Amino acid sequence: MSSDSGIPPVTVVAVGPGDSRLLTLRGRQVLEEADVVAGFKTVLDVVAPLLGNAELCPMSYRDQEEVLEYGVGEARKGRSFVVCCWGDLNVSARELLARVRKRADIVELVPGISSIQVACARTGIFMEDSLFITLHKRQEIDDDLTELAYYLKEDRRHIILLPRPYDLMPAGIAAHLVELGISGDRPMLVYQRLTLEGEKRWEGTLKQCAESKEEFSDLTIMIFPHGEIEVSGQRE
Ligand SMILES: C[S@@+](CC[C@H](N)C(=O)[O-])C[C@H]1O[C@@H](n2cnc3c(N)ncnc32)[C@H](O)[C@@H]1O
């Protein structure tokens, strides 16, 4: 199928936070019917067991342009092309969506469950009481760090923060925040590999995090709670 404009159609499916049981029914249906499915390798690992006869096109940061180009070429020939993204597509997935948008007509965006929603479920915090900041992007993040420090000082909301593997990880971020004048006694949590094998929770103060020697996973979320929270269980 090709759109009237000749721009190839593509569907984007957000696959959830890692546990394939958290993929939506619509996402699953689109994937089962797909001819060509592209995504980063870790994302494809989640969906591969659910696919029909689709051709899998794993991509890396280096070759993503070429892989997407190949997929839209196949869509032009009439094959259904699906691009998968991790978690939800409106949470820190802007760069991939922009890459798809510039070469194809996105016919459907299938949202997913974000890792930040899972972090909210684990900590009992509500999105409406929270502020979300991502450092997981290529652009300059100085403004984001300043904003983070500003809101931590203001202390009116929970803050959900995505680090940037591996140059801006919890210990380095915490040390930087202490330098910016945030109290080292500030409580915080770090979640790793939410919903996946090896899910972990770390709890402590900003100072303890700054001194931590733990090698945090690339799937890591930091939470700075505002007031008391009710932390609950992990993956089953
Ligand atoms: C490029 S962002 C994409 C986020 C994704 N769109 C989402 O909604 O979860 C990737 C970052 O999300 C966070 N993340 C994603 N899945 C996670 C998980 N299962 N556990 C902890 N953090 C996760 C990590 O900070 C990771 O570096």
The ligand as an SDF file (V2000), in Angstrom:
LIG
                    3D

 27 29  0  0  0  0  0  0  0  0999 V2000
   15.4770    6.8280   25.1370 C   0  0  0  0  0  0  0  0  0  0  0  0
   14.6490    6.6230   26.6470 S   0  0  0  0  0  0  0  0  0  0  0  0
   13.1600    5.9200   26.0790 C   0  0  0  0  0  0  0  0  0  0  0  0
   12.0870    5.8820   27.1330 C   0  0  0  0  0  0  0  0  0  0  0  0
   10.8650    5.1150   26.6530 C   0  0  0  0  0  0  0  0  0  0  0  0
   10.2540    5.7590   25.5000 N   0  0  0  0  0  0  0  0  0  0  0  0
    9.8490    4.9350   27.7660 C   0  0  0  0  0  0  0  0  0  0  0  0
    8.7090    5.4060   27.6450 O   0  0  0  0  0  0  0  0  0  0  0  0
   10.1780    4.2520   28.7460 O   0  0  0  0  0  0  0  0  0  0  0  0
   15.4500    5.2630   27.3790 C   0  0  0  0  0  0  0  0  0  0  0  0
   15.5820    5.4860   28.8620 C   0  0  0  0  0  0  0  0  0  0  0  0
   14.3450    5.1780   29.4940 O   0  0  0  0  0  0  0  0  0  0  0  0
   14.5760    4.5990   30.7630 C   0  0  0  0  0  0  0  0  0  0  0  0
   14.0270    3.2400   30.7720 N   0  0  0  0  0  0  0  0  0  0  0  0
   13.4030    2.6250   29.7710 C   0  0  0  0  0  0  0  0  0  0  0  0
   12.9790    1.4010   30.1290 N   0  0  0  0  0  0  0  0  0  0  0  0
   13.3470    1.2310   31.4090 C   0  0  0  0  0  0  0  0  0  0  0  0
   13.1910    0.1700   32.3370 C   0  0  0  0  0  0  0  0  0  0  0  0
   12.5620   -0.9670   32.0140 N   0  0  0  0  0  0  0  0  0  0  0  0
   13.6950    0.3430   33.5680 N   0  0  0  0  0  0  0  0  0  0  0  0
   14.3080    1.4950   33.9180 C   0  0  0  0  0  0  0  0  0  0  0  0
   14.5040    2.5220   33.0740 N   0  0  0  0  0  0  0  0  0  0  0  0
   14.0240    2.4030   31.8320 C   0  0  0  0  0  0  0  0  0  0  0  0
   16.0920    4.6010   30.9620 C   0  0  0  0  0  0  0  0  0  0  0  0
   16.4240    5.8250   31.5750 O   0  0  0  0  0  0  0  0  0  0  0  0
   16.5850    4.5750   29.5260 C   0  0  0  0  0  0  0  0  0  0  0  0
   17.9030    5.0420   29.4220 O   0  0  0  0  0  0  0  0  0  0  0  0
  1  2  1  0
  2  3  1  0
  2 10  1  0
  3  4  1  0
  4  5  1  0
  5  6  1  0
  5  7  1  0
  7  8  2  0
  7  9  1  0
 10 11  1  0
 11 12  1  0
 11 26  1  0
 12 13  1  0
 13 14  1  0
 13 24  1  0
 14 15  1  0
 14 23  1  0
 15 16  2  0
 16 17  1  0
 17 18  1  0
 17 23  2  0
 18 19  1  0
 18 20  2  0
 20 21  1  0
 21 22  2  0
 22 23  1  0
 24 25  1  0
 24 26  1  0
 26 27  1  0
M  CHG  2   2   1   9  -1
M  END
$$$$
